[in-house]
Amino acid sequence: MNDRTTGASPEWNGDREEIARLLPAPADWDLPRVQHLRHKELLMHHIDRDTATRTSRPRRLLRPALLAPATALTLACALAAGVALDGSGREPSGTASHGAATDMQPAAALLGRISDAAEERDTPTVRDDQFVYTRKKTRGADLTSGKAVLSPLLDREMWAAQDPAPLQKLGLIREDGKTFPLNAEFGDTDGTPAGIDRPTYAWLSSLPTDPDRLLAQLYAETPQAEGRERDQAVFEQIGSLLGGVMPPRTAAALYRAAAKIPGVTPAPQARDAIGRRGLGIARDDTRHGIRTEWVFDEKDFSFLGSRSRLTKDTSYGKTGTLLSSEAELELAVVDKAGQEPADAGRTRGEPRS
């Protein structure tokens, strides 16, 4: 705002500029995930009109979200409007009921096949001084207007630093030709180390490959969120890791761990952001009325992308409204942020019927 709107004196403006100079620079982007831009997190964690009259204390976002500038603006508008979460704070025990276990049997069989394929897949190792490069098509719903307005399909490239030490500069992201730095979250003055908030290849390599032990660790380390179903949060946490570079045994263990989460089901006719149809794995967030789907290639079971949509009518859209979708196009390892892969990484073709 300028002096006419604030009434601030020139002296105050000078003081304000000096204070701003002394403060740490704000992050250009929230903490990155090599995998998913999840616009739907705004609905899942911050926007629920049915509970808008309640209040909730400020908290950190779950790390599966990488908030793009437009999405961050949406979040600010939603919070300014007083939108809040269900404040019950109650979480499911994580133990599947008899019905849930029955529903999960087809999903467990499919995830077992996906796991077997992942364990046989050749993947590059990654040095700590390198970067994981991803290229994808993505789109998400802007909720600023109070309605889910889907963005055009965007091109996104990302370079994620693999150095396990706490970092302030985490890499780069390029969207539709514009390049931005990926910085540590505001307030992380010592930088962000490798971990569940920044899953480097070395950190992924350190995870247990026993599915039960891995799932227990994910339940322990996935950030808590008031009003957020715990099983769904862990499902989303696993989804945020898919599509990146990781040891084959780690990838296999993640899929087998996902099969043990109550409520996971097959999703026939699942499609990614560019229309590629594949084998789907899904879980419904019944509290917020949102379904999250992972899409896998029908032939080699490789990860193609993801999408999320409404499963009930809300003030933001009707049942079936698309909230976000992604298509993984290329995956590679490079030596510098901003470097294009010398050879094509894992590249997928055009949409198929």
C-alpha positions as CSV (number, residue, x, y, z in Angstrom):
1,M,0.0,0.0,0.0
2,N,1.2,3.6,-0.6
3,D,1.3,6.5,1.8
4,R,-2.1,7.8,0.7
5,T,-3.8,4.5,1.7
6,T,-1.8,3.9,4.9
7,G,-1.3,7.4,6.1
8,A,2.3,6.5,6.9
9,S,4.9,9.3,7.1
10,P,8.0,9.3,5.0
11,E,10.0,8.7,8.2
12,W,8.0,5.6,9.0
13,N,8.5,4.4,5.5
14,G,12.3,4.7,6.0
15,D,12.1,2.8,9.3
16,R,10.0,0.1,7.7
17,E,12.4,-0.4,4.9
18,E,15.3,-0.7,7.4
19,I,13.4,-3.3,9.4
20,A,12.6,-5.2,6.3
21,R,16.2,-5.1,5.3
22,L,17.3,-6.7,8.6
23,L,14.7,-9.5,8.5
24,P,15.4,-12.8,6.7
25,A,14.2,-12.9,3.2
26,P,10.8,-14.5,2.8
27,A,10.6,-17.8,0.9
28,D,9.7,-17.5,-2.7
29,W,8.1,-20.9,-2.5
30,D,7.0,-23.2,0.3
31,L,9.0,-26.3,0.9
32,P,9.2,-28.4,-2.3
33,R,8.1,-31.9,-2.9
34,V,9.7,-33.6,-5.8
35,Q,6.4,-35.2,-6.6
36,H,3.1,-33.3,-6.1
37,L,1.8,-29.8,-6.4
38,R,-1.5,-30.3,-4.5
39,H,-3.9,-27.4,-4.8
40,K,-6.5,-29.5,-3.2
41,E,-4.6,-29.2,0.1
42,L,-6.3,-25.9,0.5
43,L,-9.6,-27.7,0.6
44,M,-8.4,-30.5,2.7
45,H,-6.6,-28.5,5.3
46,H,-8.0,-25.0,5.3
47,I,-11.3,-24.8,3.4
48,D,-14.4,-26.5,4.7
49,R,-17.5,-24.3,4.6
50,D,-19.4,-26.7,6.9
51,T,-17.0,-25.8,9.7
52,A,-16.4,-22.2,8.8
53,T,-17.8,-21.0,12.1
54,R,-15.2,-22.8,14.1
55,T,-11.7,-21.5,14.9
56,S,-8.3,-23.2,14.7
57,R,-4.9,-22.1,15.8
58,P,-2.2,-21.3,13.2
59,R,-0.1,-24.2,12.2
60,R,2.3,-25.4,9.5
61,L,0.9,-26.8,6.3
62,L,1.3,-30.5,5.6
63,R,4.3,-30.9,3.5
64,P,2.7,-32.8,0.6
65,A,1.7,-29.3,-0.7
66,L,4.0,-27.2,-2.8
67,L,2.2,-23.9,-2.9
68,A,2.5,-22.0,-6.2
69,P,2.1,-18.2,-6.0
70,A,-1.6,-18.3,-7.1
71,T,-2.3,-21.0,-4.6
72,A,-0.6,-19.1,-1.8
73,L,-2.8,-16.2,-2.7
74,T,-5.8,-18.4,-2.5
75,L,-4.7,-19.6,0.9
76,A,-4.3,-16.1,2.2
77,C,-7.7,-15.1,0.9
78,A,-9.3,-18.2,2.5
79,L,-7.7,-17.5,5.9
80,A,-8.6,-13.8,5.7
81,A,-12.2,-14.8,5.1
82,G,-12.1,-16.7,8.4
83,V,-12.3,-20.2,6.9
84,A,-11.3,-22.8,9.4
85,L,-10.9,-26.5,10.0
86,D,-13.0,-28.9,12.0
87,G,-11.4,-28.5,15.5
88,S,-12.3,-31.9,16.9
89,G,-8.7,-33.1,16.6
90,R,-9.8,-36.7,16.7
91,E,-7.9,-39.1,14.6
92,P,-8.8,-42.7,13.6
93,S,-6.8,-45.4,15.3
94,G,-5.4,-46.6,11.9
95,T,-6.9,-50.1,12.4
96,A,-9.1,-51.2,9.5
97,S,-12.6,-52.4,10.2
98,H,-13.7,-55.7,8.7
99,G,-15.5,-53.9,5.9
100,A,-12.4,-51.8,5.1
101,A,-10.2,-54.8,5.0
102,T,-12.5,-56.5,2.6
103,D,-12.6,-53.4,0.4
104,M,-8.8,-53.2,0.4
105,Q,-8.2,-56.7,-1.0
106,P,-8.3,-55.7,-4.7
107,A,-6.2,-52.7,-4.0
108,A,-3.6,-54.7,-2.1
109,A,-3.4,-57.2,-5.0
110,L,-2.9,-54.3,-7.5
111,L,-0.3,-52.5,-5.3
112,G,1.5,-55.8,-4.9
113,R,1.9,-56.0,-8.7
114,I,3.0,-52.4,-8.8
115,S,5.5,-53.1,-6.0
116,D,7.0,-56.1,-7.8
117,A,7.4,-54.0,-11.0
118,A,9.0,-51.2,-9.0
119,E,11.5,-53.5,-7.4
120,E,12.7,-54.8,-10.8
121,R,13.0,-51.3,-12.3
122,D,16.4,-49.9,-13.0
123,T,16.9,-46.5,-11.4
124,P,19.9,-44.2,-11.2
125,T,21.7,-43.6,-8.0
126,V,22.0,-39.9,-7.0
127,R,25.0,-38.2,-5.4
128,D,24.5,-35.6,-2.6
129,D,25.9,-32.9,-4.9
130,Q,23.4,-33.5,-7.7
131,F,19.8,-32.5,-8.4
132,V,16.7,-34.5,-9.3
133,Y,15.0,-33.0,-12.3
134,T,11.3,-33.5,-13.0
135,R,9.1,-32.3,-15.8
136,K,5.3,-32.5,-15.7
137,K,2.0,-31.1,-16.8
138,T,-0.1,-29.8,-14.0
139,R,-3.3,-27.9,-13.2
140,G,-5.2,-27.0,-10.1
141,A,-8.3,-25.2,-8.9
142,D,-8.1,-21.6,-7.8
143,L,-10.5,-21.0,-4.9
144,T,-10.0,-17.3,-4.4
145,S,-13.5,-16.5,-5.8
146,G,-15.1,-19.1,-3.5
147,K,-15.6,-21.5,-6.5
148,A,-13.2,-24.0,-7.8
149,V,-11.9,-22.4,-11.0
150,L,-9.5,-24.8,-12.8
151,S,-6.3,-23.4,-14.2
152,P,-5.0,-24.1,-17.7
153,L,-2.6,-27.0,-18.1
154,L,0.8,-25.7,-17.1
155,D,4.3,-26.9,-17.9
156,R,6.5,-27.3,-14.8
157,E,10.1,-28.2,-14.3
158,M,11.8,-28.7,-11.0
159,W,15.4,-29.2,-9.8
160,A,15.5,-30.5,-6.2
161,A,18.8,-30.3,-4.3
162,Q,20.0,-33.7,-2.9
163,D,22.5,-32.3,-0.3
164,P,21.3,-33.8,3.0
165,A,22.6,-30.8,5.0
166,P,20.2,-28.0,6.1
167,L,19.8,-25.7,3.1
168,Q,18.3,-22.3,2.5
169,K,18.4,-22.7,-1.3
170,L,16.6,-26.0,-2.2
171,G,16.6,-25.8,-5.9
172,L,14.7,-24.1,-8.8
173,I,11.3,-24.4,-10.3
174,R,10.3,-23.2,-13.8
175,E,6.7,-22.7,-14.8
176,D,5.6,-21.7,-18.2
177,G,9.1,-20.2,-18.9
178,K,9.4,-18.3,-15.6
179,T,12.1,-19.5,-13.2
180,F,11.9,-19.1,-9.4
181,P,14.2,-20.2,-6.5
182,L,13.0,-22.8,-4.1
183,N,13.8,-21.6,-0.6
184,A,13.4,-23.0,2.8
185,E,10.2,-22.2,4.6
186,F,10.1,-18.8,6.3
187,G,11.3,-19.3,9.8
188,D,13.7,-22.1,9.1
189,T,16.6,-19.8,9.7
190,D,19.1,-22.8,9.9
191,G,17.8,-24.2,6.6
192,T,15.9,-27.4,5.9
193,P,17.6,-30.7,6.2
194,A,16.8,-33.8,4.3
195,G,13.9,-35.7,5.7
196,I,10.1,-36.1,5.3
197,D,9.8,-32.4,4.5
198,R,12.6,-32.7,1.9
199,P,13.0,-36.3,0.7
200,T,16.4,-36.6,-0.9
201,Y,17.6,-39.8,-2.5
202,A,19.9,-40.5,0.5
203,W,17.0,-40.0,3.0
204,L,14.7,-42.3,0.9
205,S,17.5,-44.9,0.9
206,S,17.6,-44.8,4.7
207,L,13.9,-45.7,5.1
208,P,13.0,-49.3,6.2
209,T,12.1,-51.6,3.4
210,D,9.9,-53.7,5.6
211,P,6.4,-52.4,4.8
212,D,5.1,-52.6,8.4
213,R,8.2,-50.8,9.8
214,L,8.0,-48.2,7.0
215,L,4.3,-47.5,7.6
216,A,4.9,-47.1,11.3
217,Q,7.6,-44.6,10.6
218,L,5.4,-42.7,8.2
219,Y,2.6,-42.5,10.7
220,A,5.1,-41.2,13.3
221,E,6.7,-38.6,11.0
222,T,3.8,-37.3,8.9
223,P,3.0,-33.9,10.3
224,Q,-0.1,-33.7,12.5
225,A,-3.0,-31.6,11.3
226,E,-6.0,-30.7,13.4
227,G,-9.2,-32.0,11.9
228,R,-7.2,-34.1,9.4
229,E,-7.9,-37.8,9.2
230,R,-4.6,-39.6,10.0
231,D,-4.9,-42.4,7.5
232,Q,-5.6,-39.9,4.7
233,A,-2.6,-37.8,5.7
234,V,-0.3,-40.7,5.5
235,F,-1.8,-41.8,2.1
236,E,-1.1,-38.3,0.8
237,Q,2.4,-38.4,2.3
238,I,3.2,-41.5,0.4
239,G,1.7,-40.0,-2.8
240,S,4.0,-37.0,-2.4
241,L,7.0,-39.3,-2.8
242,L,5.8,-41.1,-5.9
243,G,7.4,-40.3,-9.2
244,G,10.8,-39.3,-7.8
245,V,14.1,-41.1,-8.0
246,M,14.5,-43.6,-5.2
247,P,16.0,-47.1,-4.7
248,P,13.8,-49.8,-6.2
249,R,13.4,-51.5,-2.8
250,T,12.2,-48.3,-1.2
251,A,9.6,-47.8,-4.0
252,A,8.4,-51.3,-3.6
253,A,8.1,-50.9,0.2
254,L,6.1,-47.7,-0.2
255,Y,3.5,-49.4,-2.4
256,R,3.2,-52.3,0.0
257,A,2.9,-49.9,2.9
258,A,0.1,-48.0,1.1
259,A,-1.8,-51.3,0.7
260,K,-2.0,-51.5,4.5
261,I,-3.7,-48.1,4.9
262,P,-7.5,-48.6,5.6
263,G,-9.8,-47.3,2.9
264,V,-7.4,-47.7,-0.1
265,T,-9.3,-48.9,-3.2
266,P,-8.8,-49.5,-6.9
267,A,-9.9,-46.6,-9.2
268,P,-11.0,-47.9,-12.6
269,Q,-10.7,-45.5,-15.5
270,A,-8.2,-43.2,-13.7
271,R,-6.6,-40.6,-15.9
272,D,-3.7,-38.2,-15.5
273,A,-3.6,-34.5,-16.5
274,I,-3.0,-35.2,-20.2
275,G,-5.7,-37.8,-20.4
276,R,-3.6,-41.0,-20.2
277,R,-5.8,-43.7,-18.8
278,G,-4.2,-46.2,-16.4
279,L,-4.6,-48.3,-13.4
280,G,-5.8,-46.3,-10.4
281,I,-5.3,-46.4,-6.7
282,A,-7.5,-44.1,-4.6
283,R,-8.5,-43.1,-1.2
284,D,-11.5,-40.8,-0.2
285,D,-11.2,-38.1,2.4
286,T,-14.7,-38.5,3.6
287,R,-14.5,-35.5,5.9
288,H,-13.8,-33.1,3.2
289,G,-15.4,-35.0,0.3
290,I,-12.3,-35.3,-1.8
291,R,-10.9,-38.4,-3.6
292,T,-7.2,-38.6,-4.4
293,E,-6.1,-41.0,-7.2
294,W,-2.7,-42.3,-8.3
295,V,-2.5,-43.4,-11.9
296,F,-0.1,-46.2,-13.1
297,D,0.7,-47.4,-16.6
298,E,-1.3,-50.4,-17.6
299,K,1.7,-52.3,-19.1
300,D,4.7,-51.6,-16.9
301,F,3.0,-50.2,-13.8
302,S,5.1,-47.1,-13.7
303,F,3.7,-44.0,-12.1
304,L,2.0,-41.7,-14.6
305,G,0.5,-39.0,-12.4
306,S,-2.4,-38.1,-10.0
307,R,-5.6,-36.3,-9.7
308,S,-8.1,-35.2,-7.1
309,R,-11.8,-34.4,-7.3
310,L,-14.9,-33.7,-5.2
311,T,-17.0,-36.7,-4.1
312,K,-19.8,-34.5,-2.7
313,D,-21.5,-31.2,-3.5
314,T,-19.8,-28.3,-1.7
315,S,-20.0,-24.5,-1.9
316,Y,-16.9,-24.8,-4.1
317,G,-18.2,-27.2,-6.7
318,K,-20.4,-30.1,-7.5
319,T,-19.6,-33.8,-7.1
320,G,-16.9,-34.8,-9.7
321,T,-15.3,-31.3,-9.9
322,L,-11.6,-31.7,-10.7
323,L,-9.4,-30.0,-8.1
324,S,-5.9,-31.0,-9.3
325,S,-4.2,-33.2,-11.8
326,E,-0.7,-34.0,-12.8
327,A,1.1,-35.9,-15.5
328,E,4.7,-37.0,-15.0
329,L,6.6,-36.6,-18.2
330,E,10.4,-36.8,-17.5
331,L,12.6,-37.7,-14.7
332,A,16.4,-37.3,-14.6
333,V,19.5,-36.6,-12.5
334,V,21.6,-33.5,-13.3
335,D,24.6,-31.8,-11.8
336,K,23.3,-28.3,-11.5
337,A,20.0,-26.5,-10.9
338,G,18.6,-25.2,-14.1
339,Q,20.5,-27.8,-16.2
340,E,18.5,-29.6,-18.8
341,P,19.0,-33.4,-19.0
342,A,21.5,-34.5,-21.6
343,D,19.4,-37.5,-22.4
344,A,15.7,-37.8,-22.1
345,G,14.7,-39.3,-18.8
346,R,11.5,-41.2,-18.2
347,T,9.4,-39.6,-20.9
348,R,5.8,-40.6,-21.6
349,G,3.9,-40.3,-24.8
350,E,0.7,-38.6,-25.9
351,P,-2.7,-39.3,-24.3
352,R,-4.1,-42.6,-25.3
353,S,-7.8,-43.6,-25.4
